[in-house]
Amino acid sequence: MKVSEGLHWSFDYNYGAQNPHFTEQLVKTFLGFYAEPKADRISAGTTEHIYDIFPNYWRGYARGEDRQDNLILGQAIIKRQGADNGRWNYTIQYTNGTSGEELQLRFHTADDLYRSLSGKWYIQAQNDCQDSYSRFDCEGQQVADKIRLTVNHAEITVGLIGEDIPFTCNWALFDVIPALSGTIHESGEVVEMAILEDLEKLRPSNRIGFLESIEMGETQLDGYYLYGEGLLPSYWWLDTHGNVAICANFFQTFVLREIVGGSA
């Protein structure tokens, strides 16, 4: 598919209400990263992926004078580092410049295909309201089959998961889907797992499957879908190095802008 011919339906949100032009800006970010082949840009050997965030529907977003020609509303940074105890340590930084929202997530996972959540996890969120509701802090953990969150010293059980069901966070899927992609693509089967959305909303039944392959410019992308109960559909497009190049859900589309770091 030539980029001039339009985008795939799973991340094509260039409607008449979109001004600036969604396709033009997404392609600019995409080609900015893939303009020159970079053989060392392999997901398993990097620690940090940086994504530009595009709003799928521009109406309703505040736009200042400095943003008249810029559709990008924020940035997501996914950091992961291998630990000596056989776990992965994750830090997620999400910034929405139009709402003033800043979200930071910290969690640990096992070193397995599913990046299974391990130990405690932490949520810090704040916005520009500057009142008693402008900040949210939360701590969570799995106790037996229960998922528990602690907010203001109050412990809340948010759901139950089965013992034999893989359990991870949606942000870890940036590594999980590339790890499972070969098996899913070749077999045509789906993988089921429980997902803790943003480390606080349990989605106990979800499935990941292969969608199709496309060419975008000179880059081949393999697409995967994530469908689940209570979870909005999302579509994940991997490049030939196993990086998630584009991830689109109902409201936002993430486009890979930069990779930083070396071996984890």
C-alpha positions as CSV (number, residue, x, y, z in Angstrom):
1,M,0.0,0.0,0.0
2,K,1.4,3.4,-1.0
3,V,1.0,5.9,1.8
4,S,-0.6,8.3,-0.8
5,E,-3.4,5.9,-1.3
6,G,-4.6,6.1,2.3
7,L,-4.3,4.1,5.5
8,H,-5.5,0.8,6.6
9,W,-9.1,0.8,7.9
10,S,-7.9,-0.1,11.4
11,F,-6.1,3.3,11.8
12,D,-7.6,5.5,9.1
13,Y,-9.3,8.4,10.9
14,N,-8.9,11.1,8.3
15,Y,-12.5,12.4,8.3
16,G,-13.7,15.8,7.3
17,A,-13.7,17.0,10.9
18,Q,-10.0,16.3,11.1
19,N,-8.0,19.5,10.7
20,P,-5.0,19.3,10.6
21,H,-4.9,16.3,8.2
22,F,-4.7,13.0,10.2
23,T,-3.1,11.0,7.4
24,E,-0.5,13.5,6.5
25,Q,0.7,13.9,10.1
26,L,0.7,10.1,10.8
27,V,2.6,9.4,7.7
28,K,5.1,12.1,8.6
29,T,5.8,10.5,11.9
30,F,5.9,7.0,10.4
31,L,8.3,7.9,7.6
32,G,10.4,10.0,9.9
33,F,11.3,6.8,11.8
34,Y,11.4,4.4,8.8
35,A,13.0,6.7,6.2
36,E,16.2,4.7,6.5
37,P,16.5,1.0,7.4
38,K,18.1,0.6,10.8
39,A,19.2,-3.0,11.4
40,D,19.8,-2.4,15.1
41,R,16.3,-1.3,15.9
42,I,15.1,-4.6,17.3
43,S,12.7,-4.7,20.1
44,A,14.4,-7.3,22.2
45,G,17.6,-5.3,22.3
46,T,16.1,-1.9,23.3
47,T,14.9,-0.4,26.6
48,E,12.7,2.5,25.5
49,H,10.1,3.1,22.8
50,I,8.6,6.6,22.3
51,Y,5.2,7.1,20.6
52,D,3.4,10.1,19.3
53,I,-0.3,10.0,20.2
54,F,-2.9,11.0,17.6
55,P,-6.6,11.7,18.5
56,N,-8.8,9.6,16.3
57,Y,-11.5,12.2,16.6
58,W,-10.3,15.8,16.8
59,R,-13.6,17.4,17.9
60,G,-13.7,17.9,21.7
61,Y,-10.0,18.4,22.1
62,A,-8.8,21.8,23.2
63,R,-6.4,23.4,20.9
64,G,-4.3,26.5,21.7
65,E,-2.7,28.9,19.3
66,D,0.5,26.9,19.3
67,R,-1.3,23.7,18.2
68,Q,-3.3,25.0,15.2
69,D,-1.2,22.9,12.8
70,N,-0.3,20.0,15.0
71,L,-2.6,17.1,15.5
72,I,-0.3,15.2,18.0
73,L,-1.8,15.5,21.4
74,G,0.9,13.9,23.5
75,Q,3.5,11.2,23.9
76,A,3.8,7.7,25.4
77,I,7.2,6.4,26.6
78,I,7.5,2.7,27.4
79,K,10.6,1.8,29.3
80,R,11.6,-1.7,30.3
81,Q,14.7,-3.1,31.9
82,G,15.7,-6.6,32.8
83,A,16.5,-7.3,36.4
84,D,18.9,-9.8,38.0
85,N,16.0,-11.6,39.6
86,G,14.7,-12.7,36.3
87,R,12.0,-10.1,36.1
88,W,11.3,-7.1,33.9
89,N,10.8,-3.6,35.4
90,Y,8.5,-1.3,33.5
91,T,7.9,2.4,33.7
92,I,5.2,4.0,31.5
93,Q,4.9,7.7,31.0
94,Y,1.8,9.0,29.2
95,T,1.3,12.7,28.6
96,N,-1.8,14.4,27.1
97,G,-1.0,18.0,26.3
98,T,-4.6,18.9,25.6
99,S,-6.0,17.8,28.9
100,G,-2.9,18.3,31.0
101,E,-3.1,14.7,32.0
102,E,0.1,12.9,33.1
103,L,0.1,9.2,33.9
104,Q,2.9,7.2,35.3
105,L,2.7,3.4,35.8
106,R,5.4,1.2,37.4
107,F,5.1,-2.6,37.4
108,H,7.2,-5.8,37.3
109,T,6.7,-8.9,35.1
110,A,8.1,-12.3,34.9
111,D,10.5,-13.0,32.0
112,D,8.0,-15.1,30.1
113,L,6.1,-14.8,26.8
114,Y,3.2,-13.2,28.5
115,R,5.2,-10.8,30.7
116,S,3.0,-11.9,33.6
117,L,2.5,-9.3,36.3
118,S,4.6,-10.0,39.4
119,G,4.7,-8.3,42.7
120,K,3.1,-4.9,43.4
121,W,2.4,-2.2,40.8
122,Y,1.9,1.5,41.2
123,I,-0.2,4.2,39.5
124,Q,0.3,8.0,39.7
125,A,-2.0,10.3,37.7
126,Q,-2.5,14.0,37.7
127,N,-4.0,16.8,35.6
128,D,-4.2,20.6,35.5
129,C,-7.4,21.0,37.6
130,Q,-5.4,22.0,40.7
131,D,-8.0,20.8,43.1
132,S,-8.4,17.9,45.5
133,Y,-9.2,15.6,42.5
134,S,-6.2,16.6,40.4
135,R,-4.1,13.7,41.7
136,F,-4.6,10.0,42.0
137,D,-2.3,7.5,43.6
138,C,-2.9,3.7,43.7
139,E,-1.0,0.5,44.6
140,G,-2.1,-2.9,43.4
141,Q,-1.2,-6.6,43.7
142,Q,-2.4,-10.1,43.0
143,V,-3.4,-12.1,46.1
144,A,-4.2,-15.7,45.1
145,D,-6.9,-15.3,42.4
146,K,-7.9,-11.7,43.5
147,I,-6.7,-8.5,42.0
148,R,-6.6,-5.8,44.8
149,L,-6.0,-2.1,44.7
150,T,-5.2,0.1,47.6
151,V,-6.4,3.7,47.4
152,N,-6.2,6.1,50.4
153,H,-5.5,3.1,52.6
154,A,-8.7,1.4,51.5
155,E,-8.3,-2.0,49.9
156,I,-10.6,-2.9,47.0
157,T,-11.0,-6.2,45.1
158,V,-11.5,-5.3,41.5
159,G,-11.9,-8.9,40.1
160,L,-10.9,-12.5,40.0
161,I,-8.7,-14.4,37.5
162,G,-8.2,-18.1,36.9
163,E,-5.0,-19.8,37.9
164,D,-4.2,-21.1,34.5
165,I,-4.9,-17.8,32.6
166,P,-1.9,-15.6,31.5
167,F,-2.3,-12.2,33.2
168,T,-0.6,-9.0,32.1
169,C,-1.0,-5.3,31.6
170,N,-2.1,-3.7,28.4
171,W,1.2,-1.7,28.2
172,A,3.2,-4.9,28.4
173,L,1.5,-5.9,25.2
174,F,4.0,-3.8,23.3
175,D,6.4,-6.7,24.1
176,V,3.9,-9.6,24.5
177,I,2.4,-9.4,21.0
178,P,5.8,-9.3,19.2
179,A,6.8,-12.4,21.3
180,L,3.7,-14.3,20.4
181,S,3.4,-13.1,16.8
182,G,5.3,-15.9,15.2
183,T,3.2,-18.6,16.8
184,I,-0.1,-16.8,16.2
185,H,0.7,-16.0,12.6
186,E,1.8,-19.5,11.6
187,S,-0.9,-21.4,13.5
188,G,-3.8,-19.1,12.8
189,E,-4.9,-19.6,16.4
190,V,-5.8,-17.0,19.0
191,V,-4.1,-16.5,22.4
192,E,-6.3,-15.8,25.4
193,M,-5.3,-13.9,28.5
194,A,-6.5,-11.6,31.3
195,I,-5.5,-8.0,31.0
196,L,-5.3,-5.3,33.7
197,E,-6.0,-2.1,31.7
198,D,-3.9,0.8,33.0
199,L,-3.2,-1.4,36.1
200,E,-6.7,-0.8,37.5
201,K,-9.5,-2.2,35.3
202,L,-9.5,-6.0,35.0
203,R,-10.6,-7.5,31.6
204,P,-10.6,-11.2,32.4
205,S,-11.4,-12.6,28.9
206,N,-9.4,-11.4,25.9
207,R,-8.0,-12.9,22.7
208,I,-5.2,-11.9,20.3
209,G,-5.2,-13.1,16.7
210,F,-3.6,-12.3,13.4
211,L,-5.3,-9.7,11.2
212,E,-3.4,-9.4,7.9
213,S,-0.1,-8.1,6.4
214,I,0.3,-4.8,4.5
215,E,3.0,-2.6,3.0
216,M,3.2,1.0,4.1
217,G,5.7,2.8,2.0
218,E,8.7,0.5,1.9
219,T,7.9,-1.1,5.2
220,Q,6.0,-4.4,5.7
221,L,3.6,-4.4,8.7
222,D,1.9,-7.5,10.2
223,G,-1.4,-6.7,12.0
224,Y,-2.9,-8.3,15.1
225,Y,-6.2,-7.6,16.8
226,L,-7.0,-7.6,20.5
227,Y,-10.7,-8.2,21.4
228,G,-12.1,-8.6,24.9
229,E,-15.1,-8.3,27.1
230,G,-15.4,-4.7,28.3
231,L,-12.3,-3.8,26.3
232,L,-12.4,-1.6,23.2
233,P,-10.9,-3.3,20.2
234,S,-7.3,-2.4,19.3
235,Y,-5.1,-3.2,16.4
236,W,-1.3,-3.7,16.6
237,W,1.0,-3.4,13.6
238,L,4.5,-4.9,13.9
239,D,7.5,-4.1,11.6
240,T,9.9,-6.7,10.5
241,H,12.1,-6.1,13.5
242,G,9.3,-6.9,16.0
243,N,8.6,-3.3,17.0
244,V,5.0,-2.2,17.4
245,A,5.0,0.5,14.8
246,I,1.3,1.5,15.1
247,C,-1.2,0.7,17.8
248,A,-4.8,2.0,17.3
249,N,-7.7,1.8,19.7
250,F,-11.1,3.5,19.4
251,F,-9.9,6.9,20.7
252,Q,-6.2,7.2,20.0
253,T,-3.5,6.0,17.7
254,F,0.1,5.5,18.8
255,V,2.8,5.8,16.1
256,L,6.5,4.9,16.8
257,R,8.7,8.0,16.8
258,E,11.9,6.9,18.4
259,I,13.8,4.1,20.1
260,V,16.4,4.8,22.8
261,G,18.7,2.5,24.6
262,G,20.7,-0.7,24.2
263,S,20.7,-4.2,25.6
264,A,18.4,-4.5,28.6
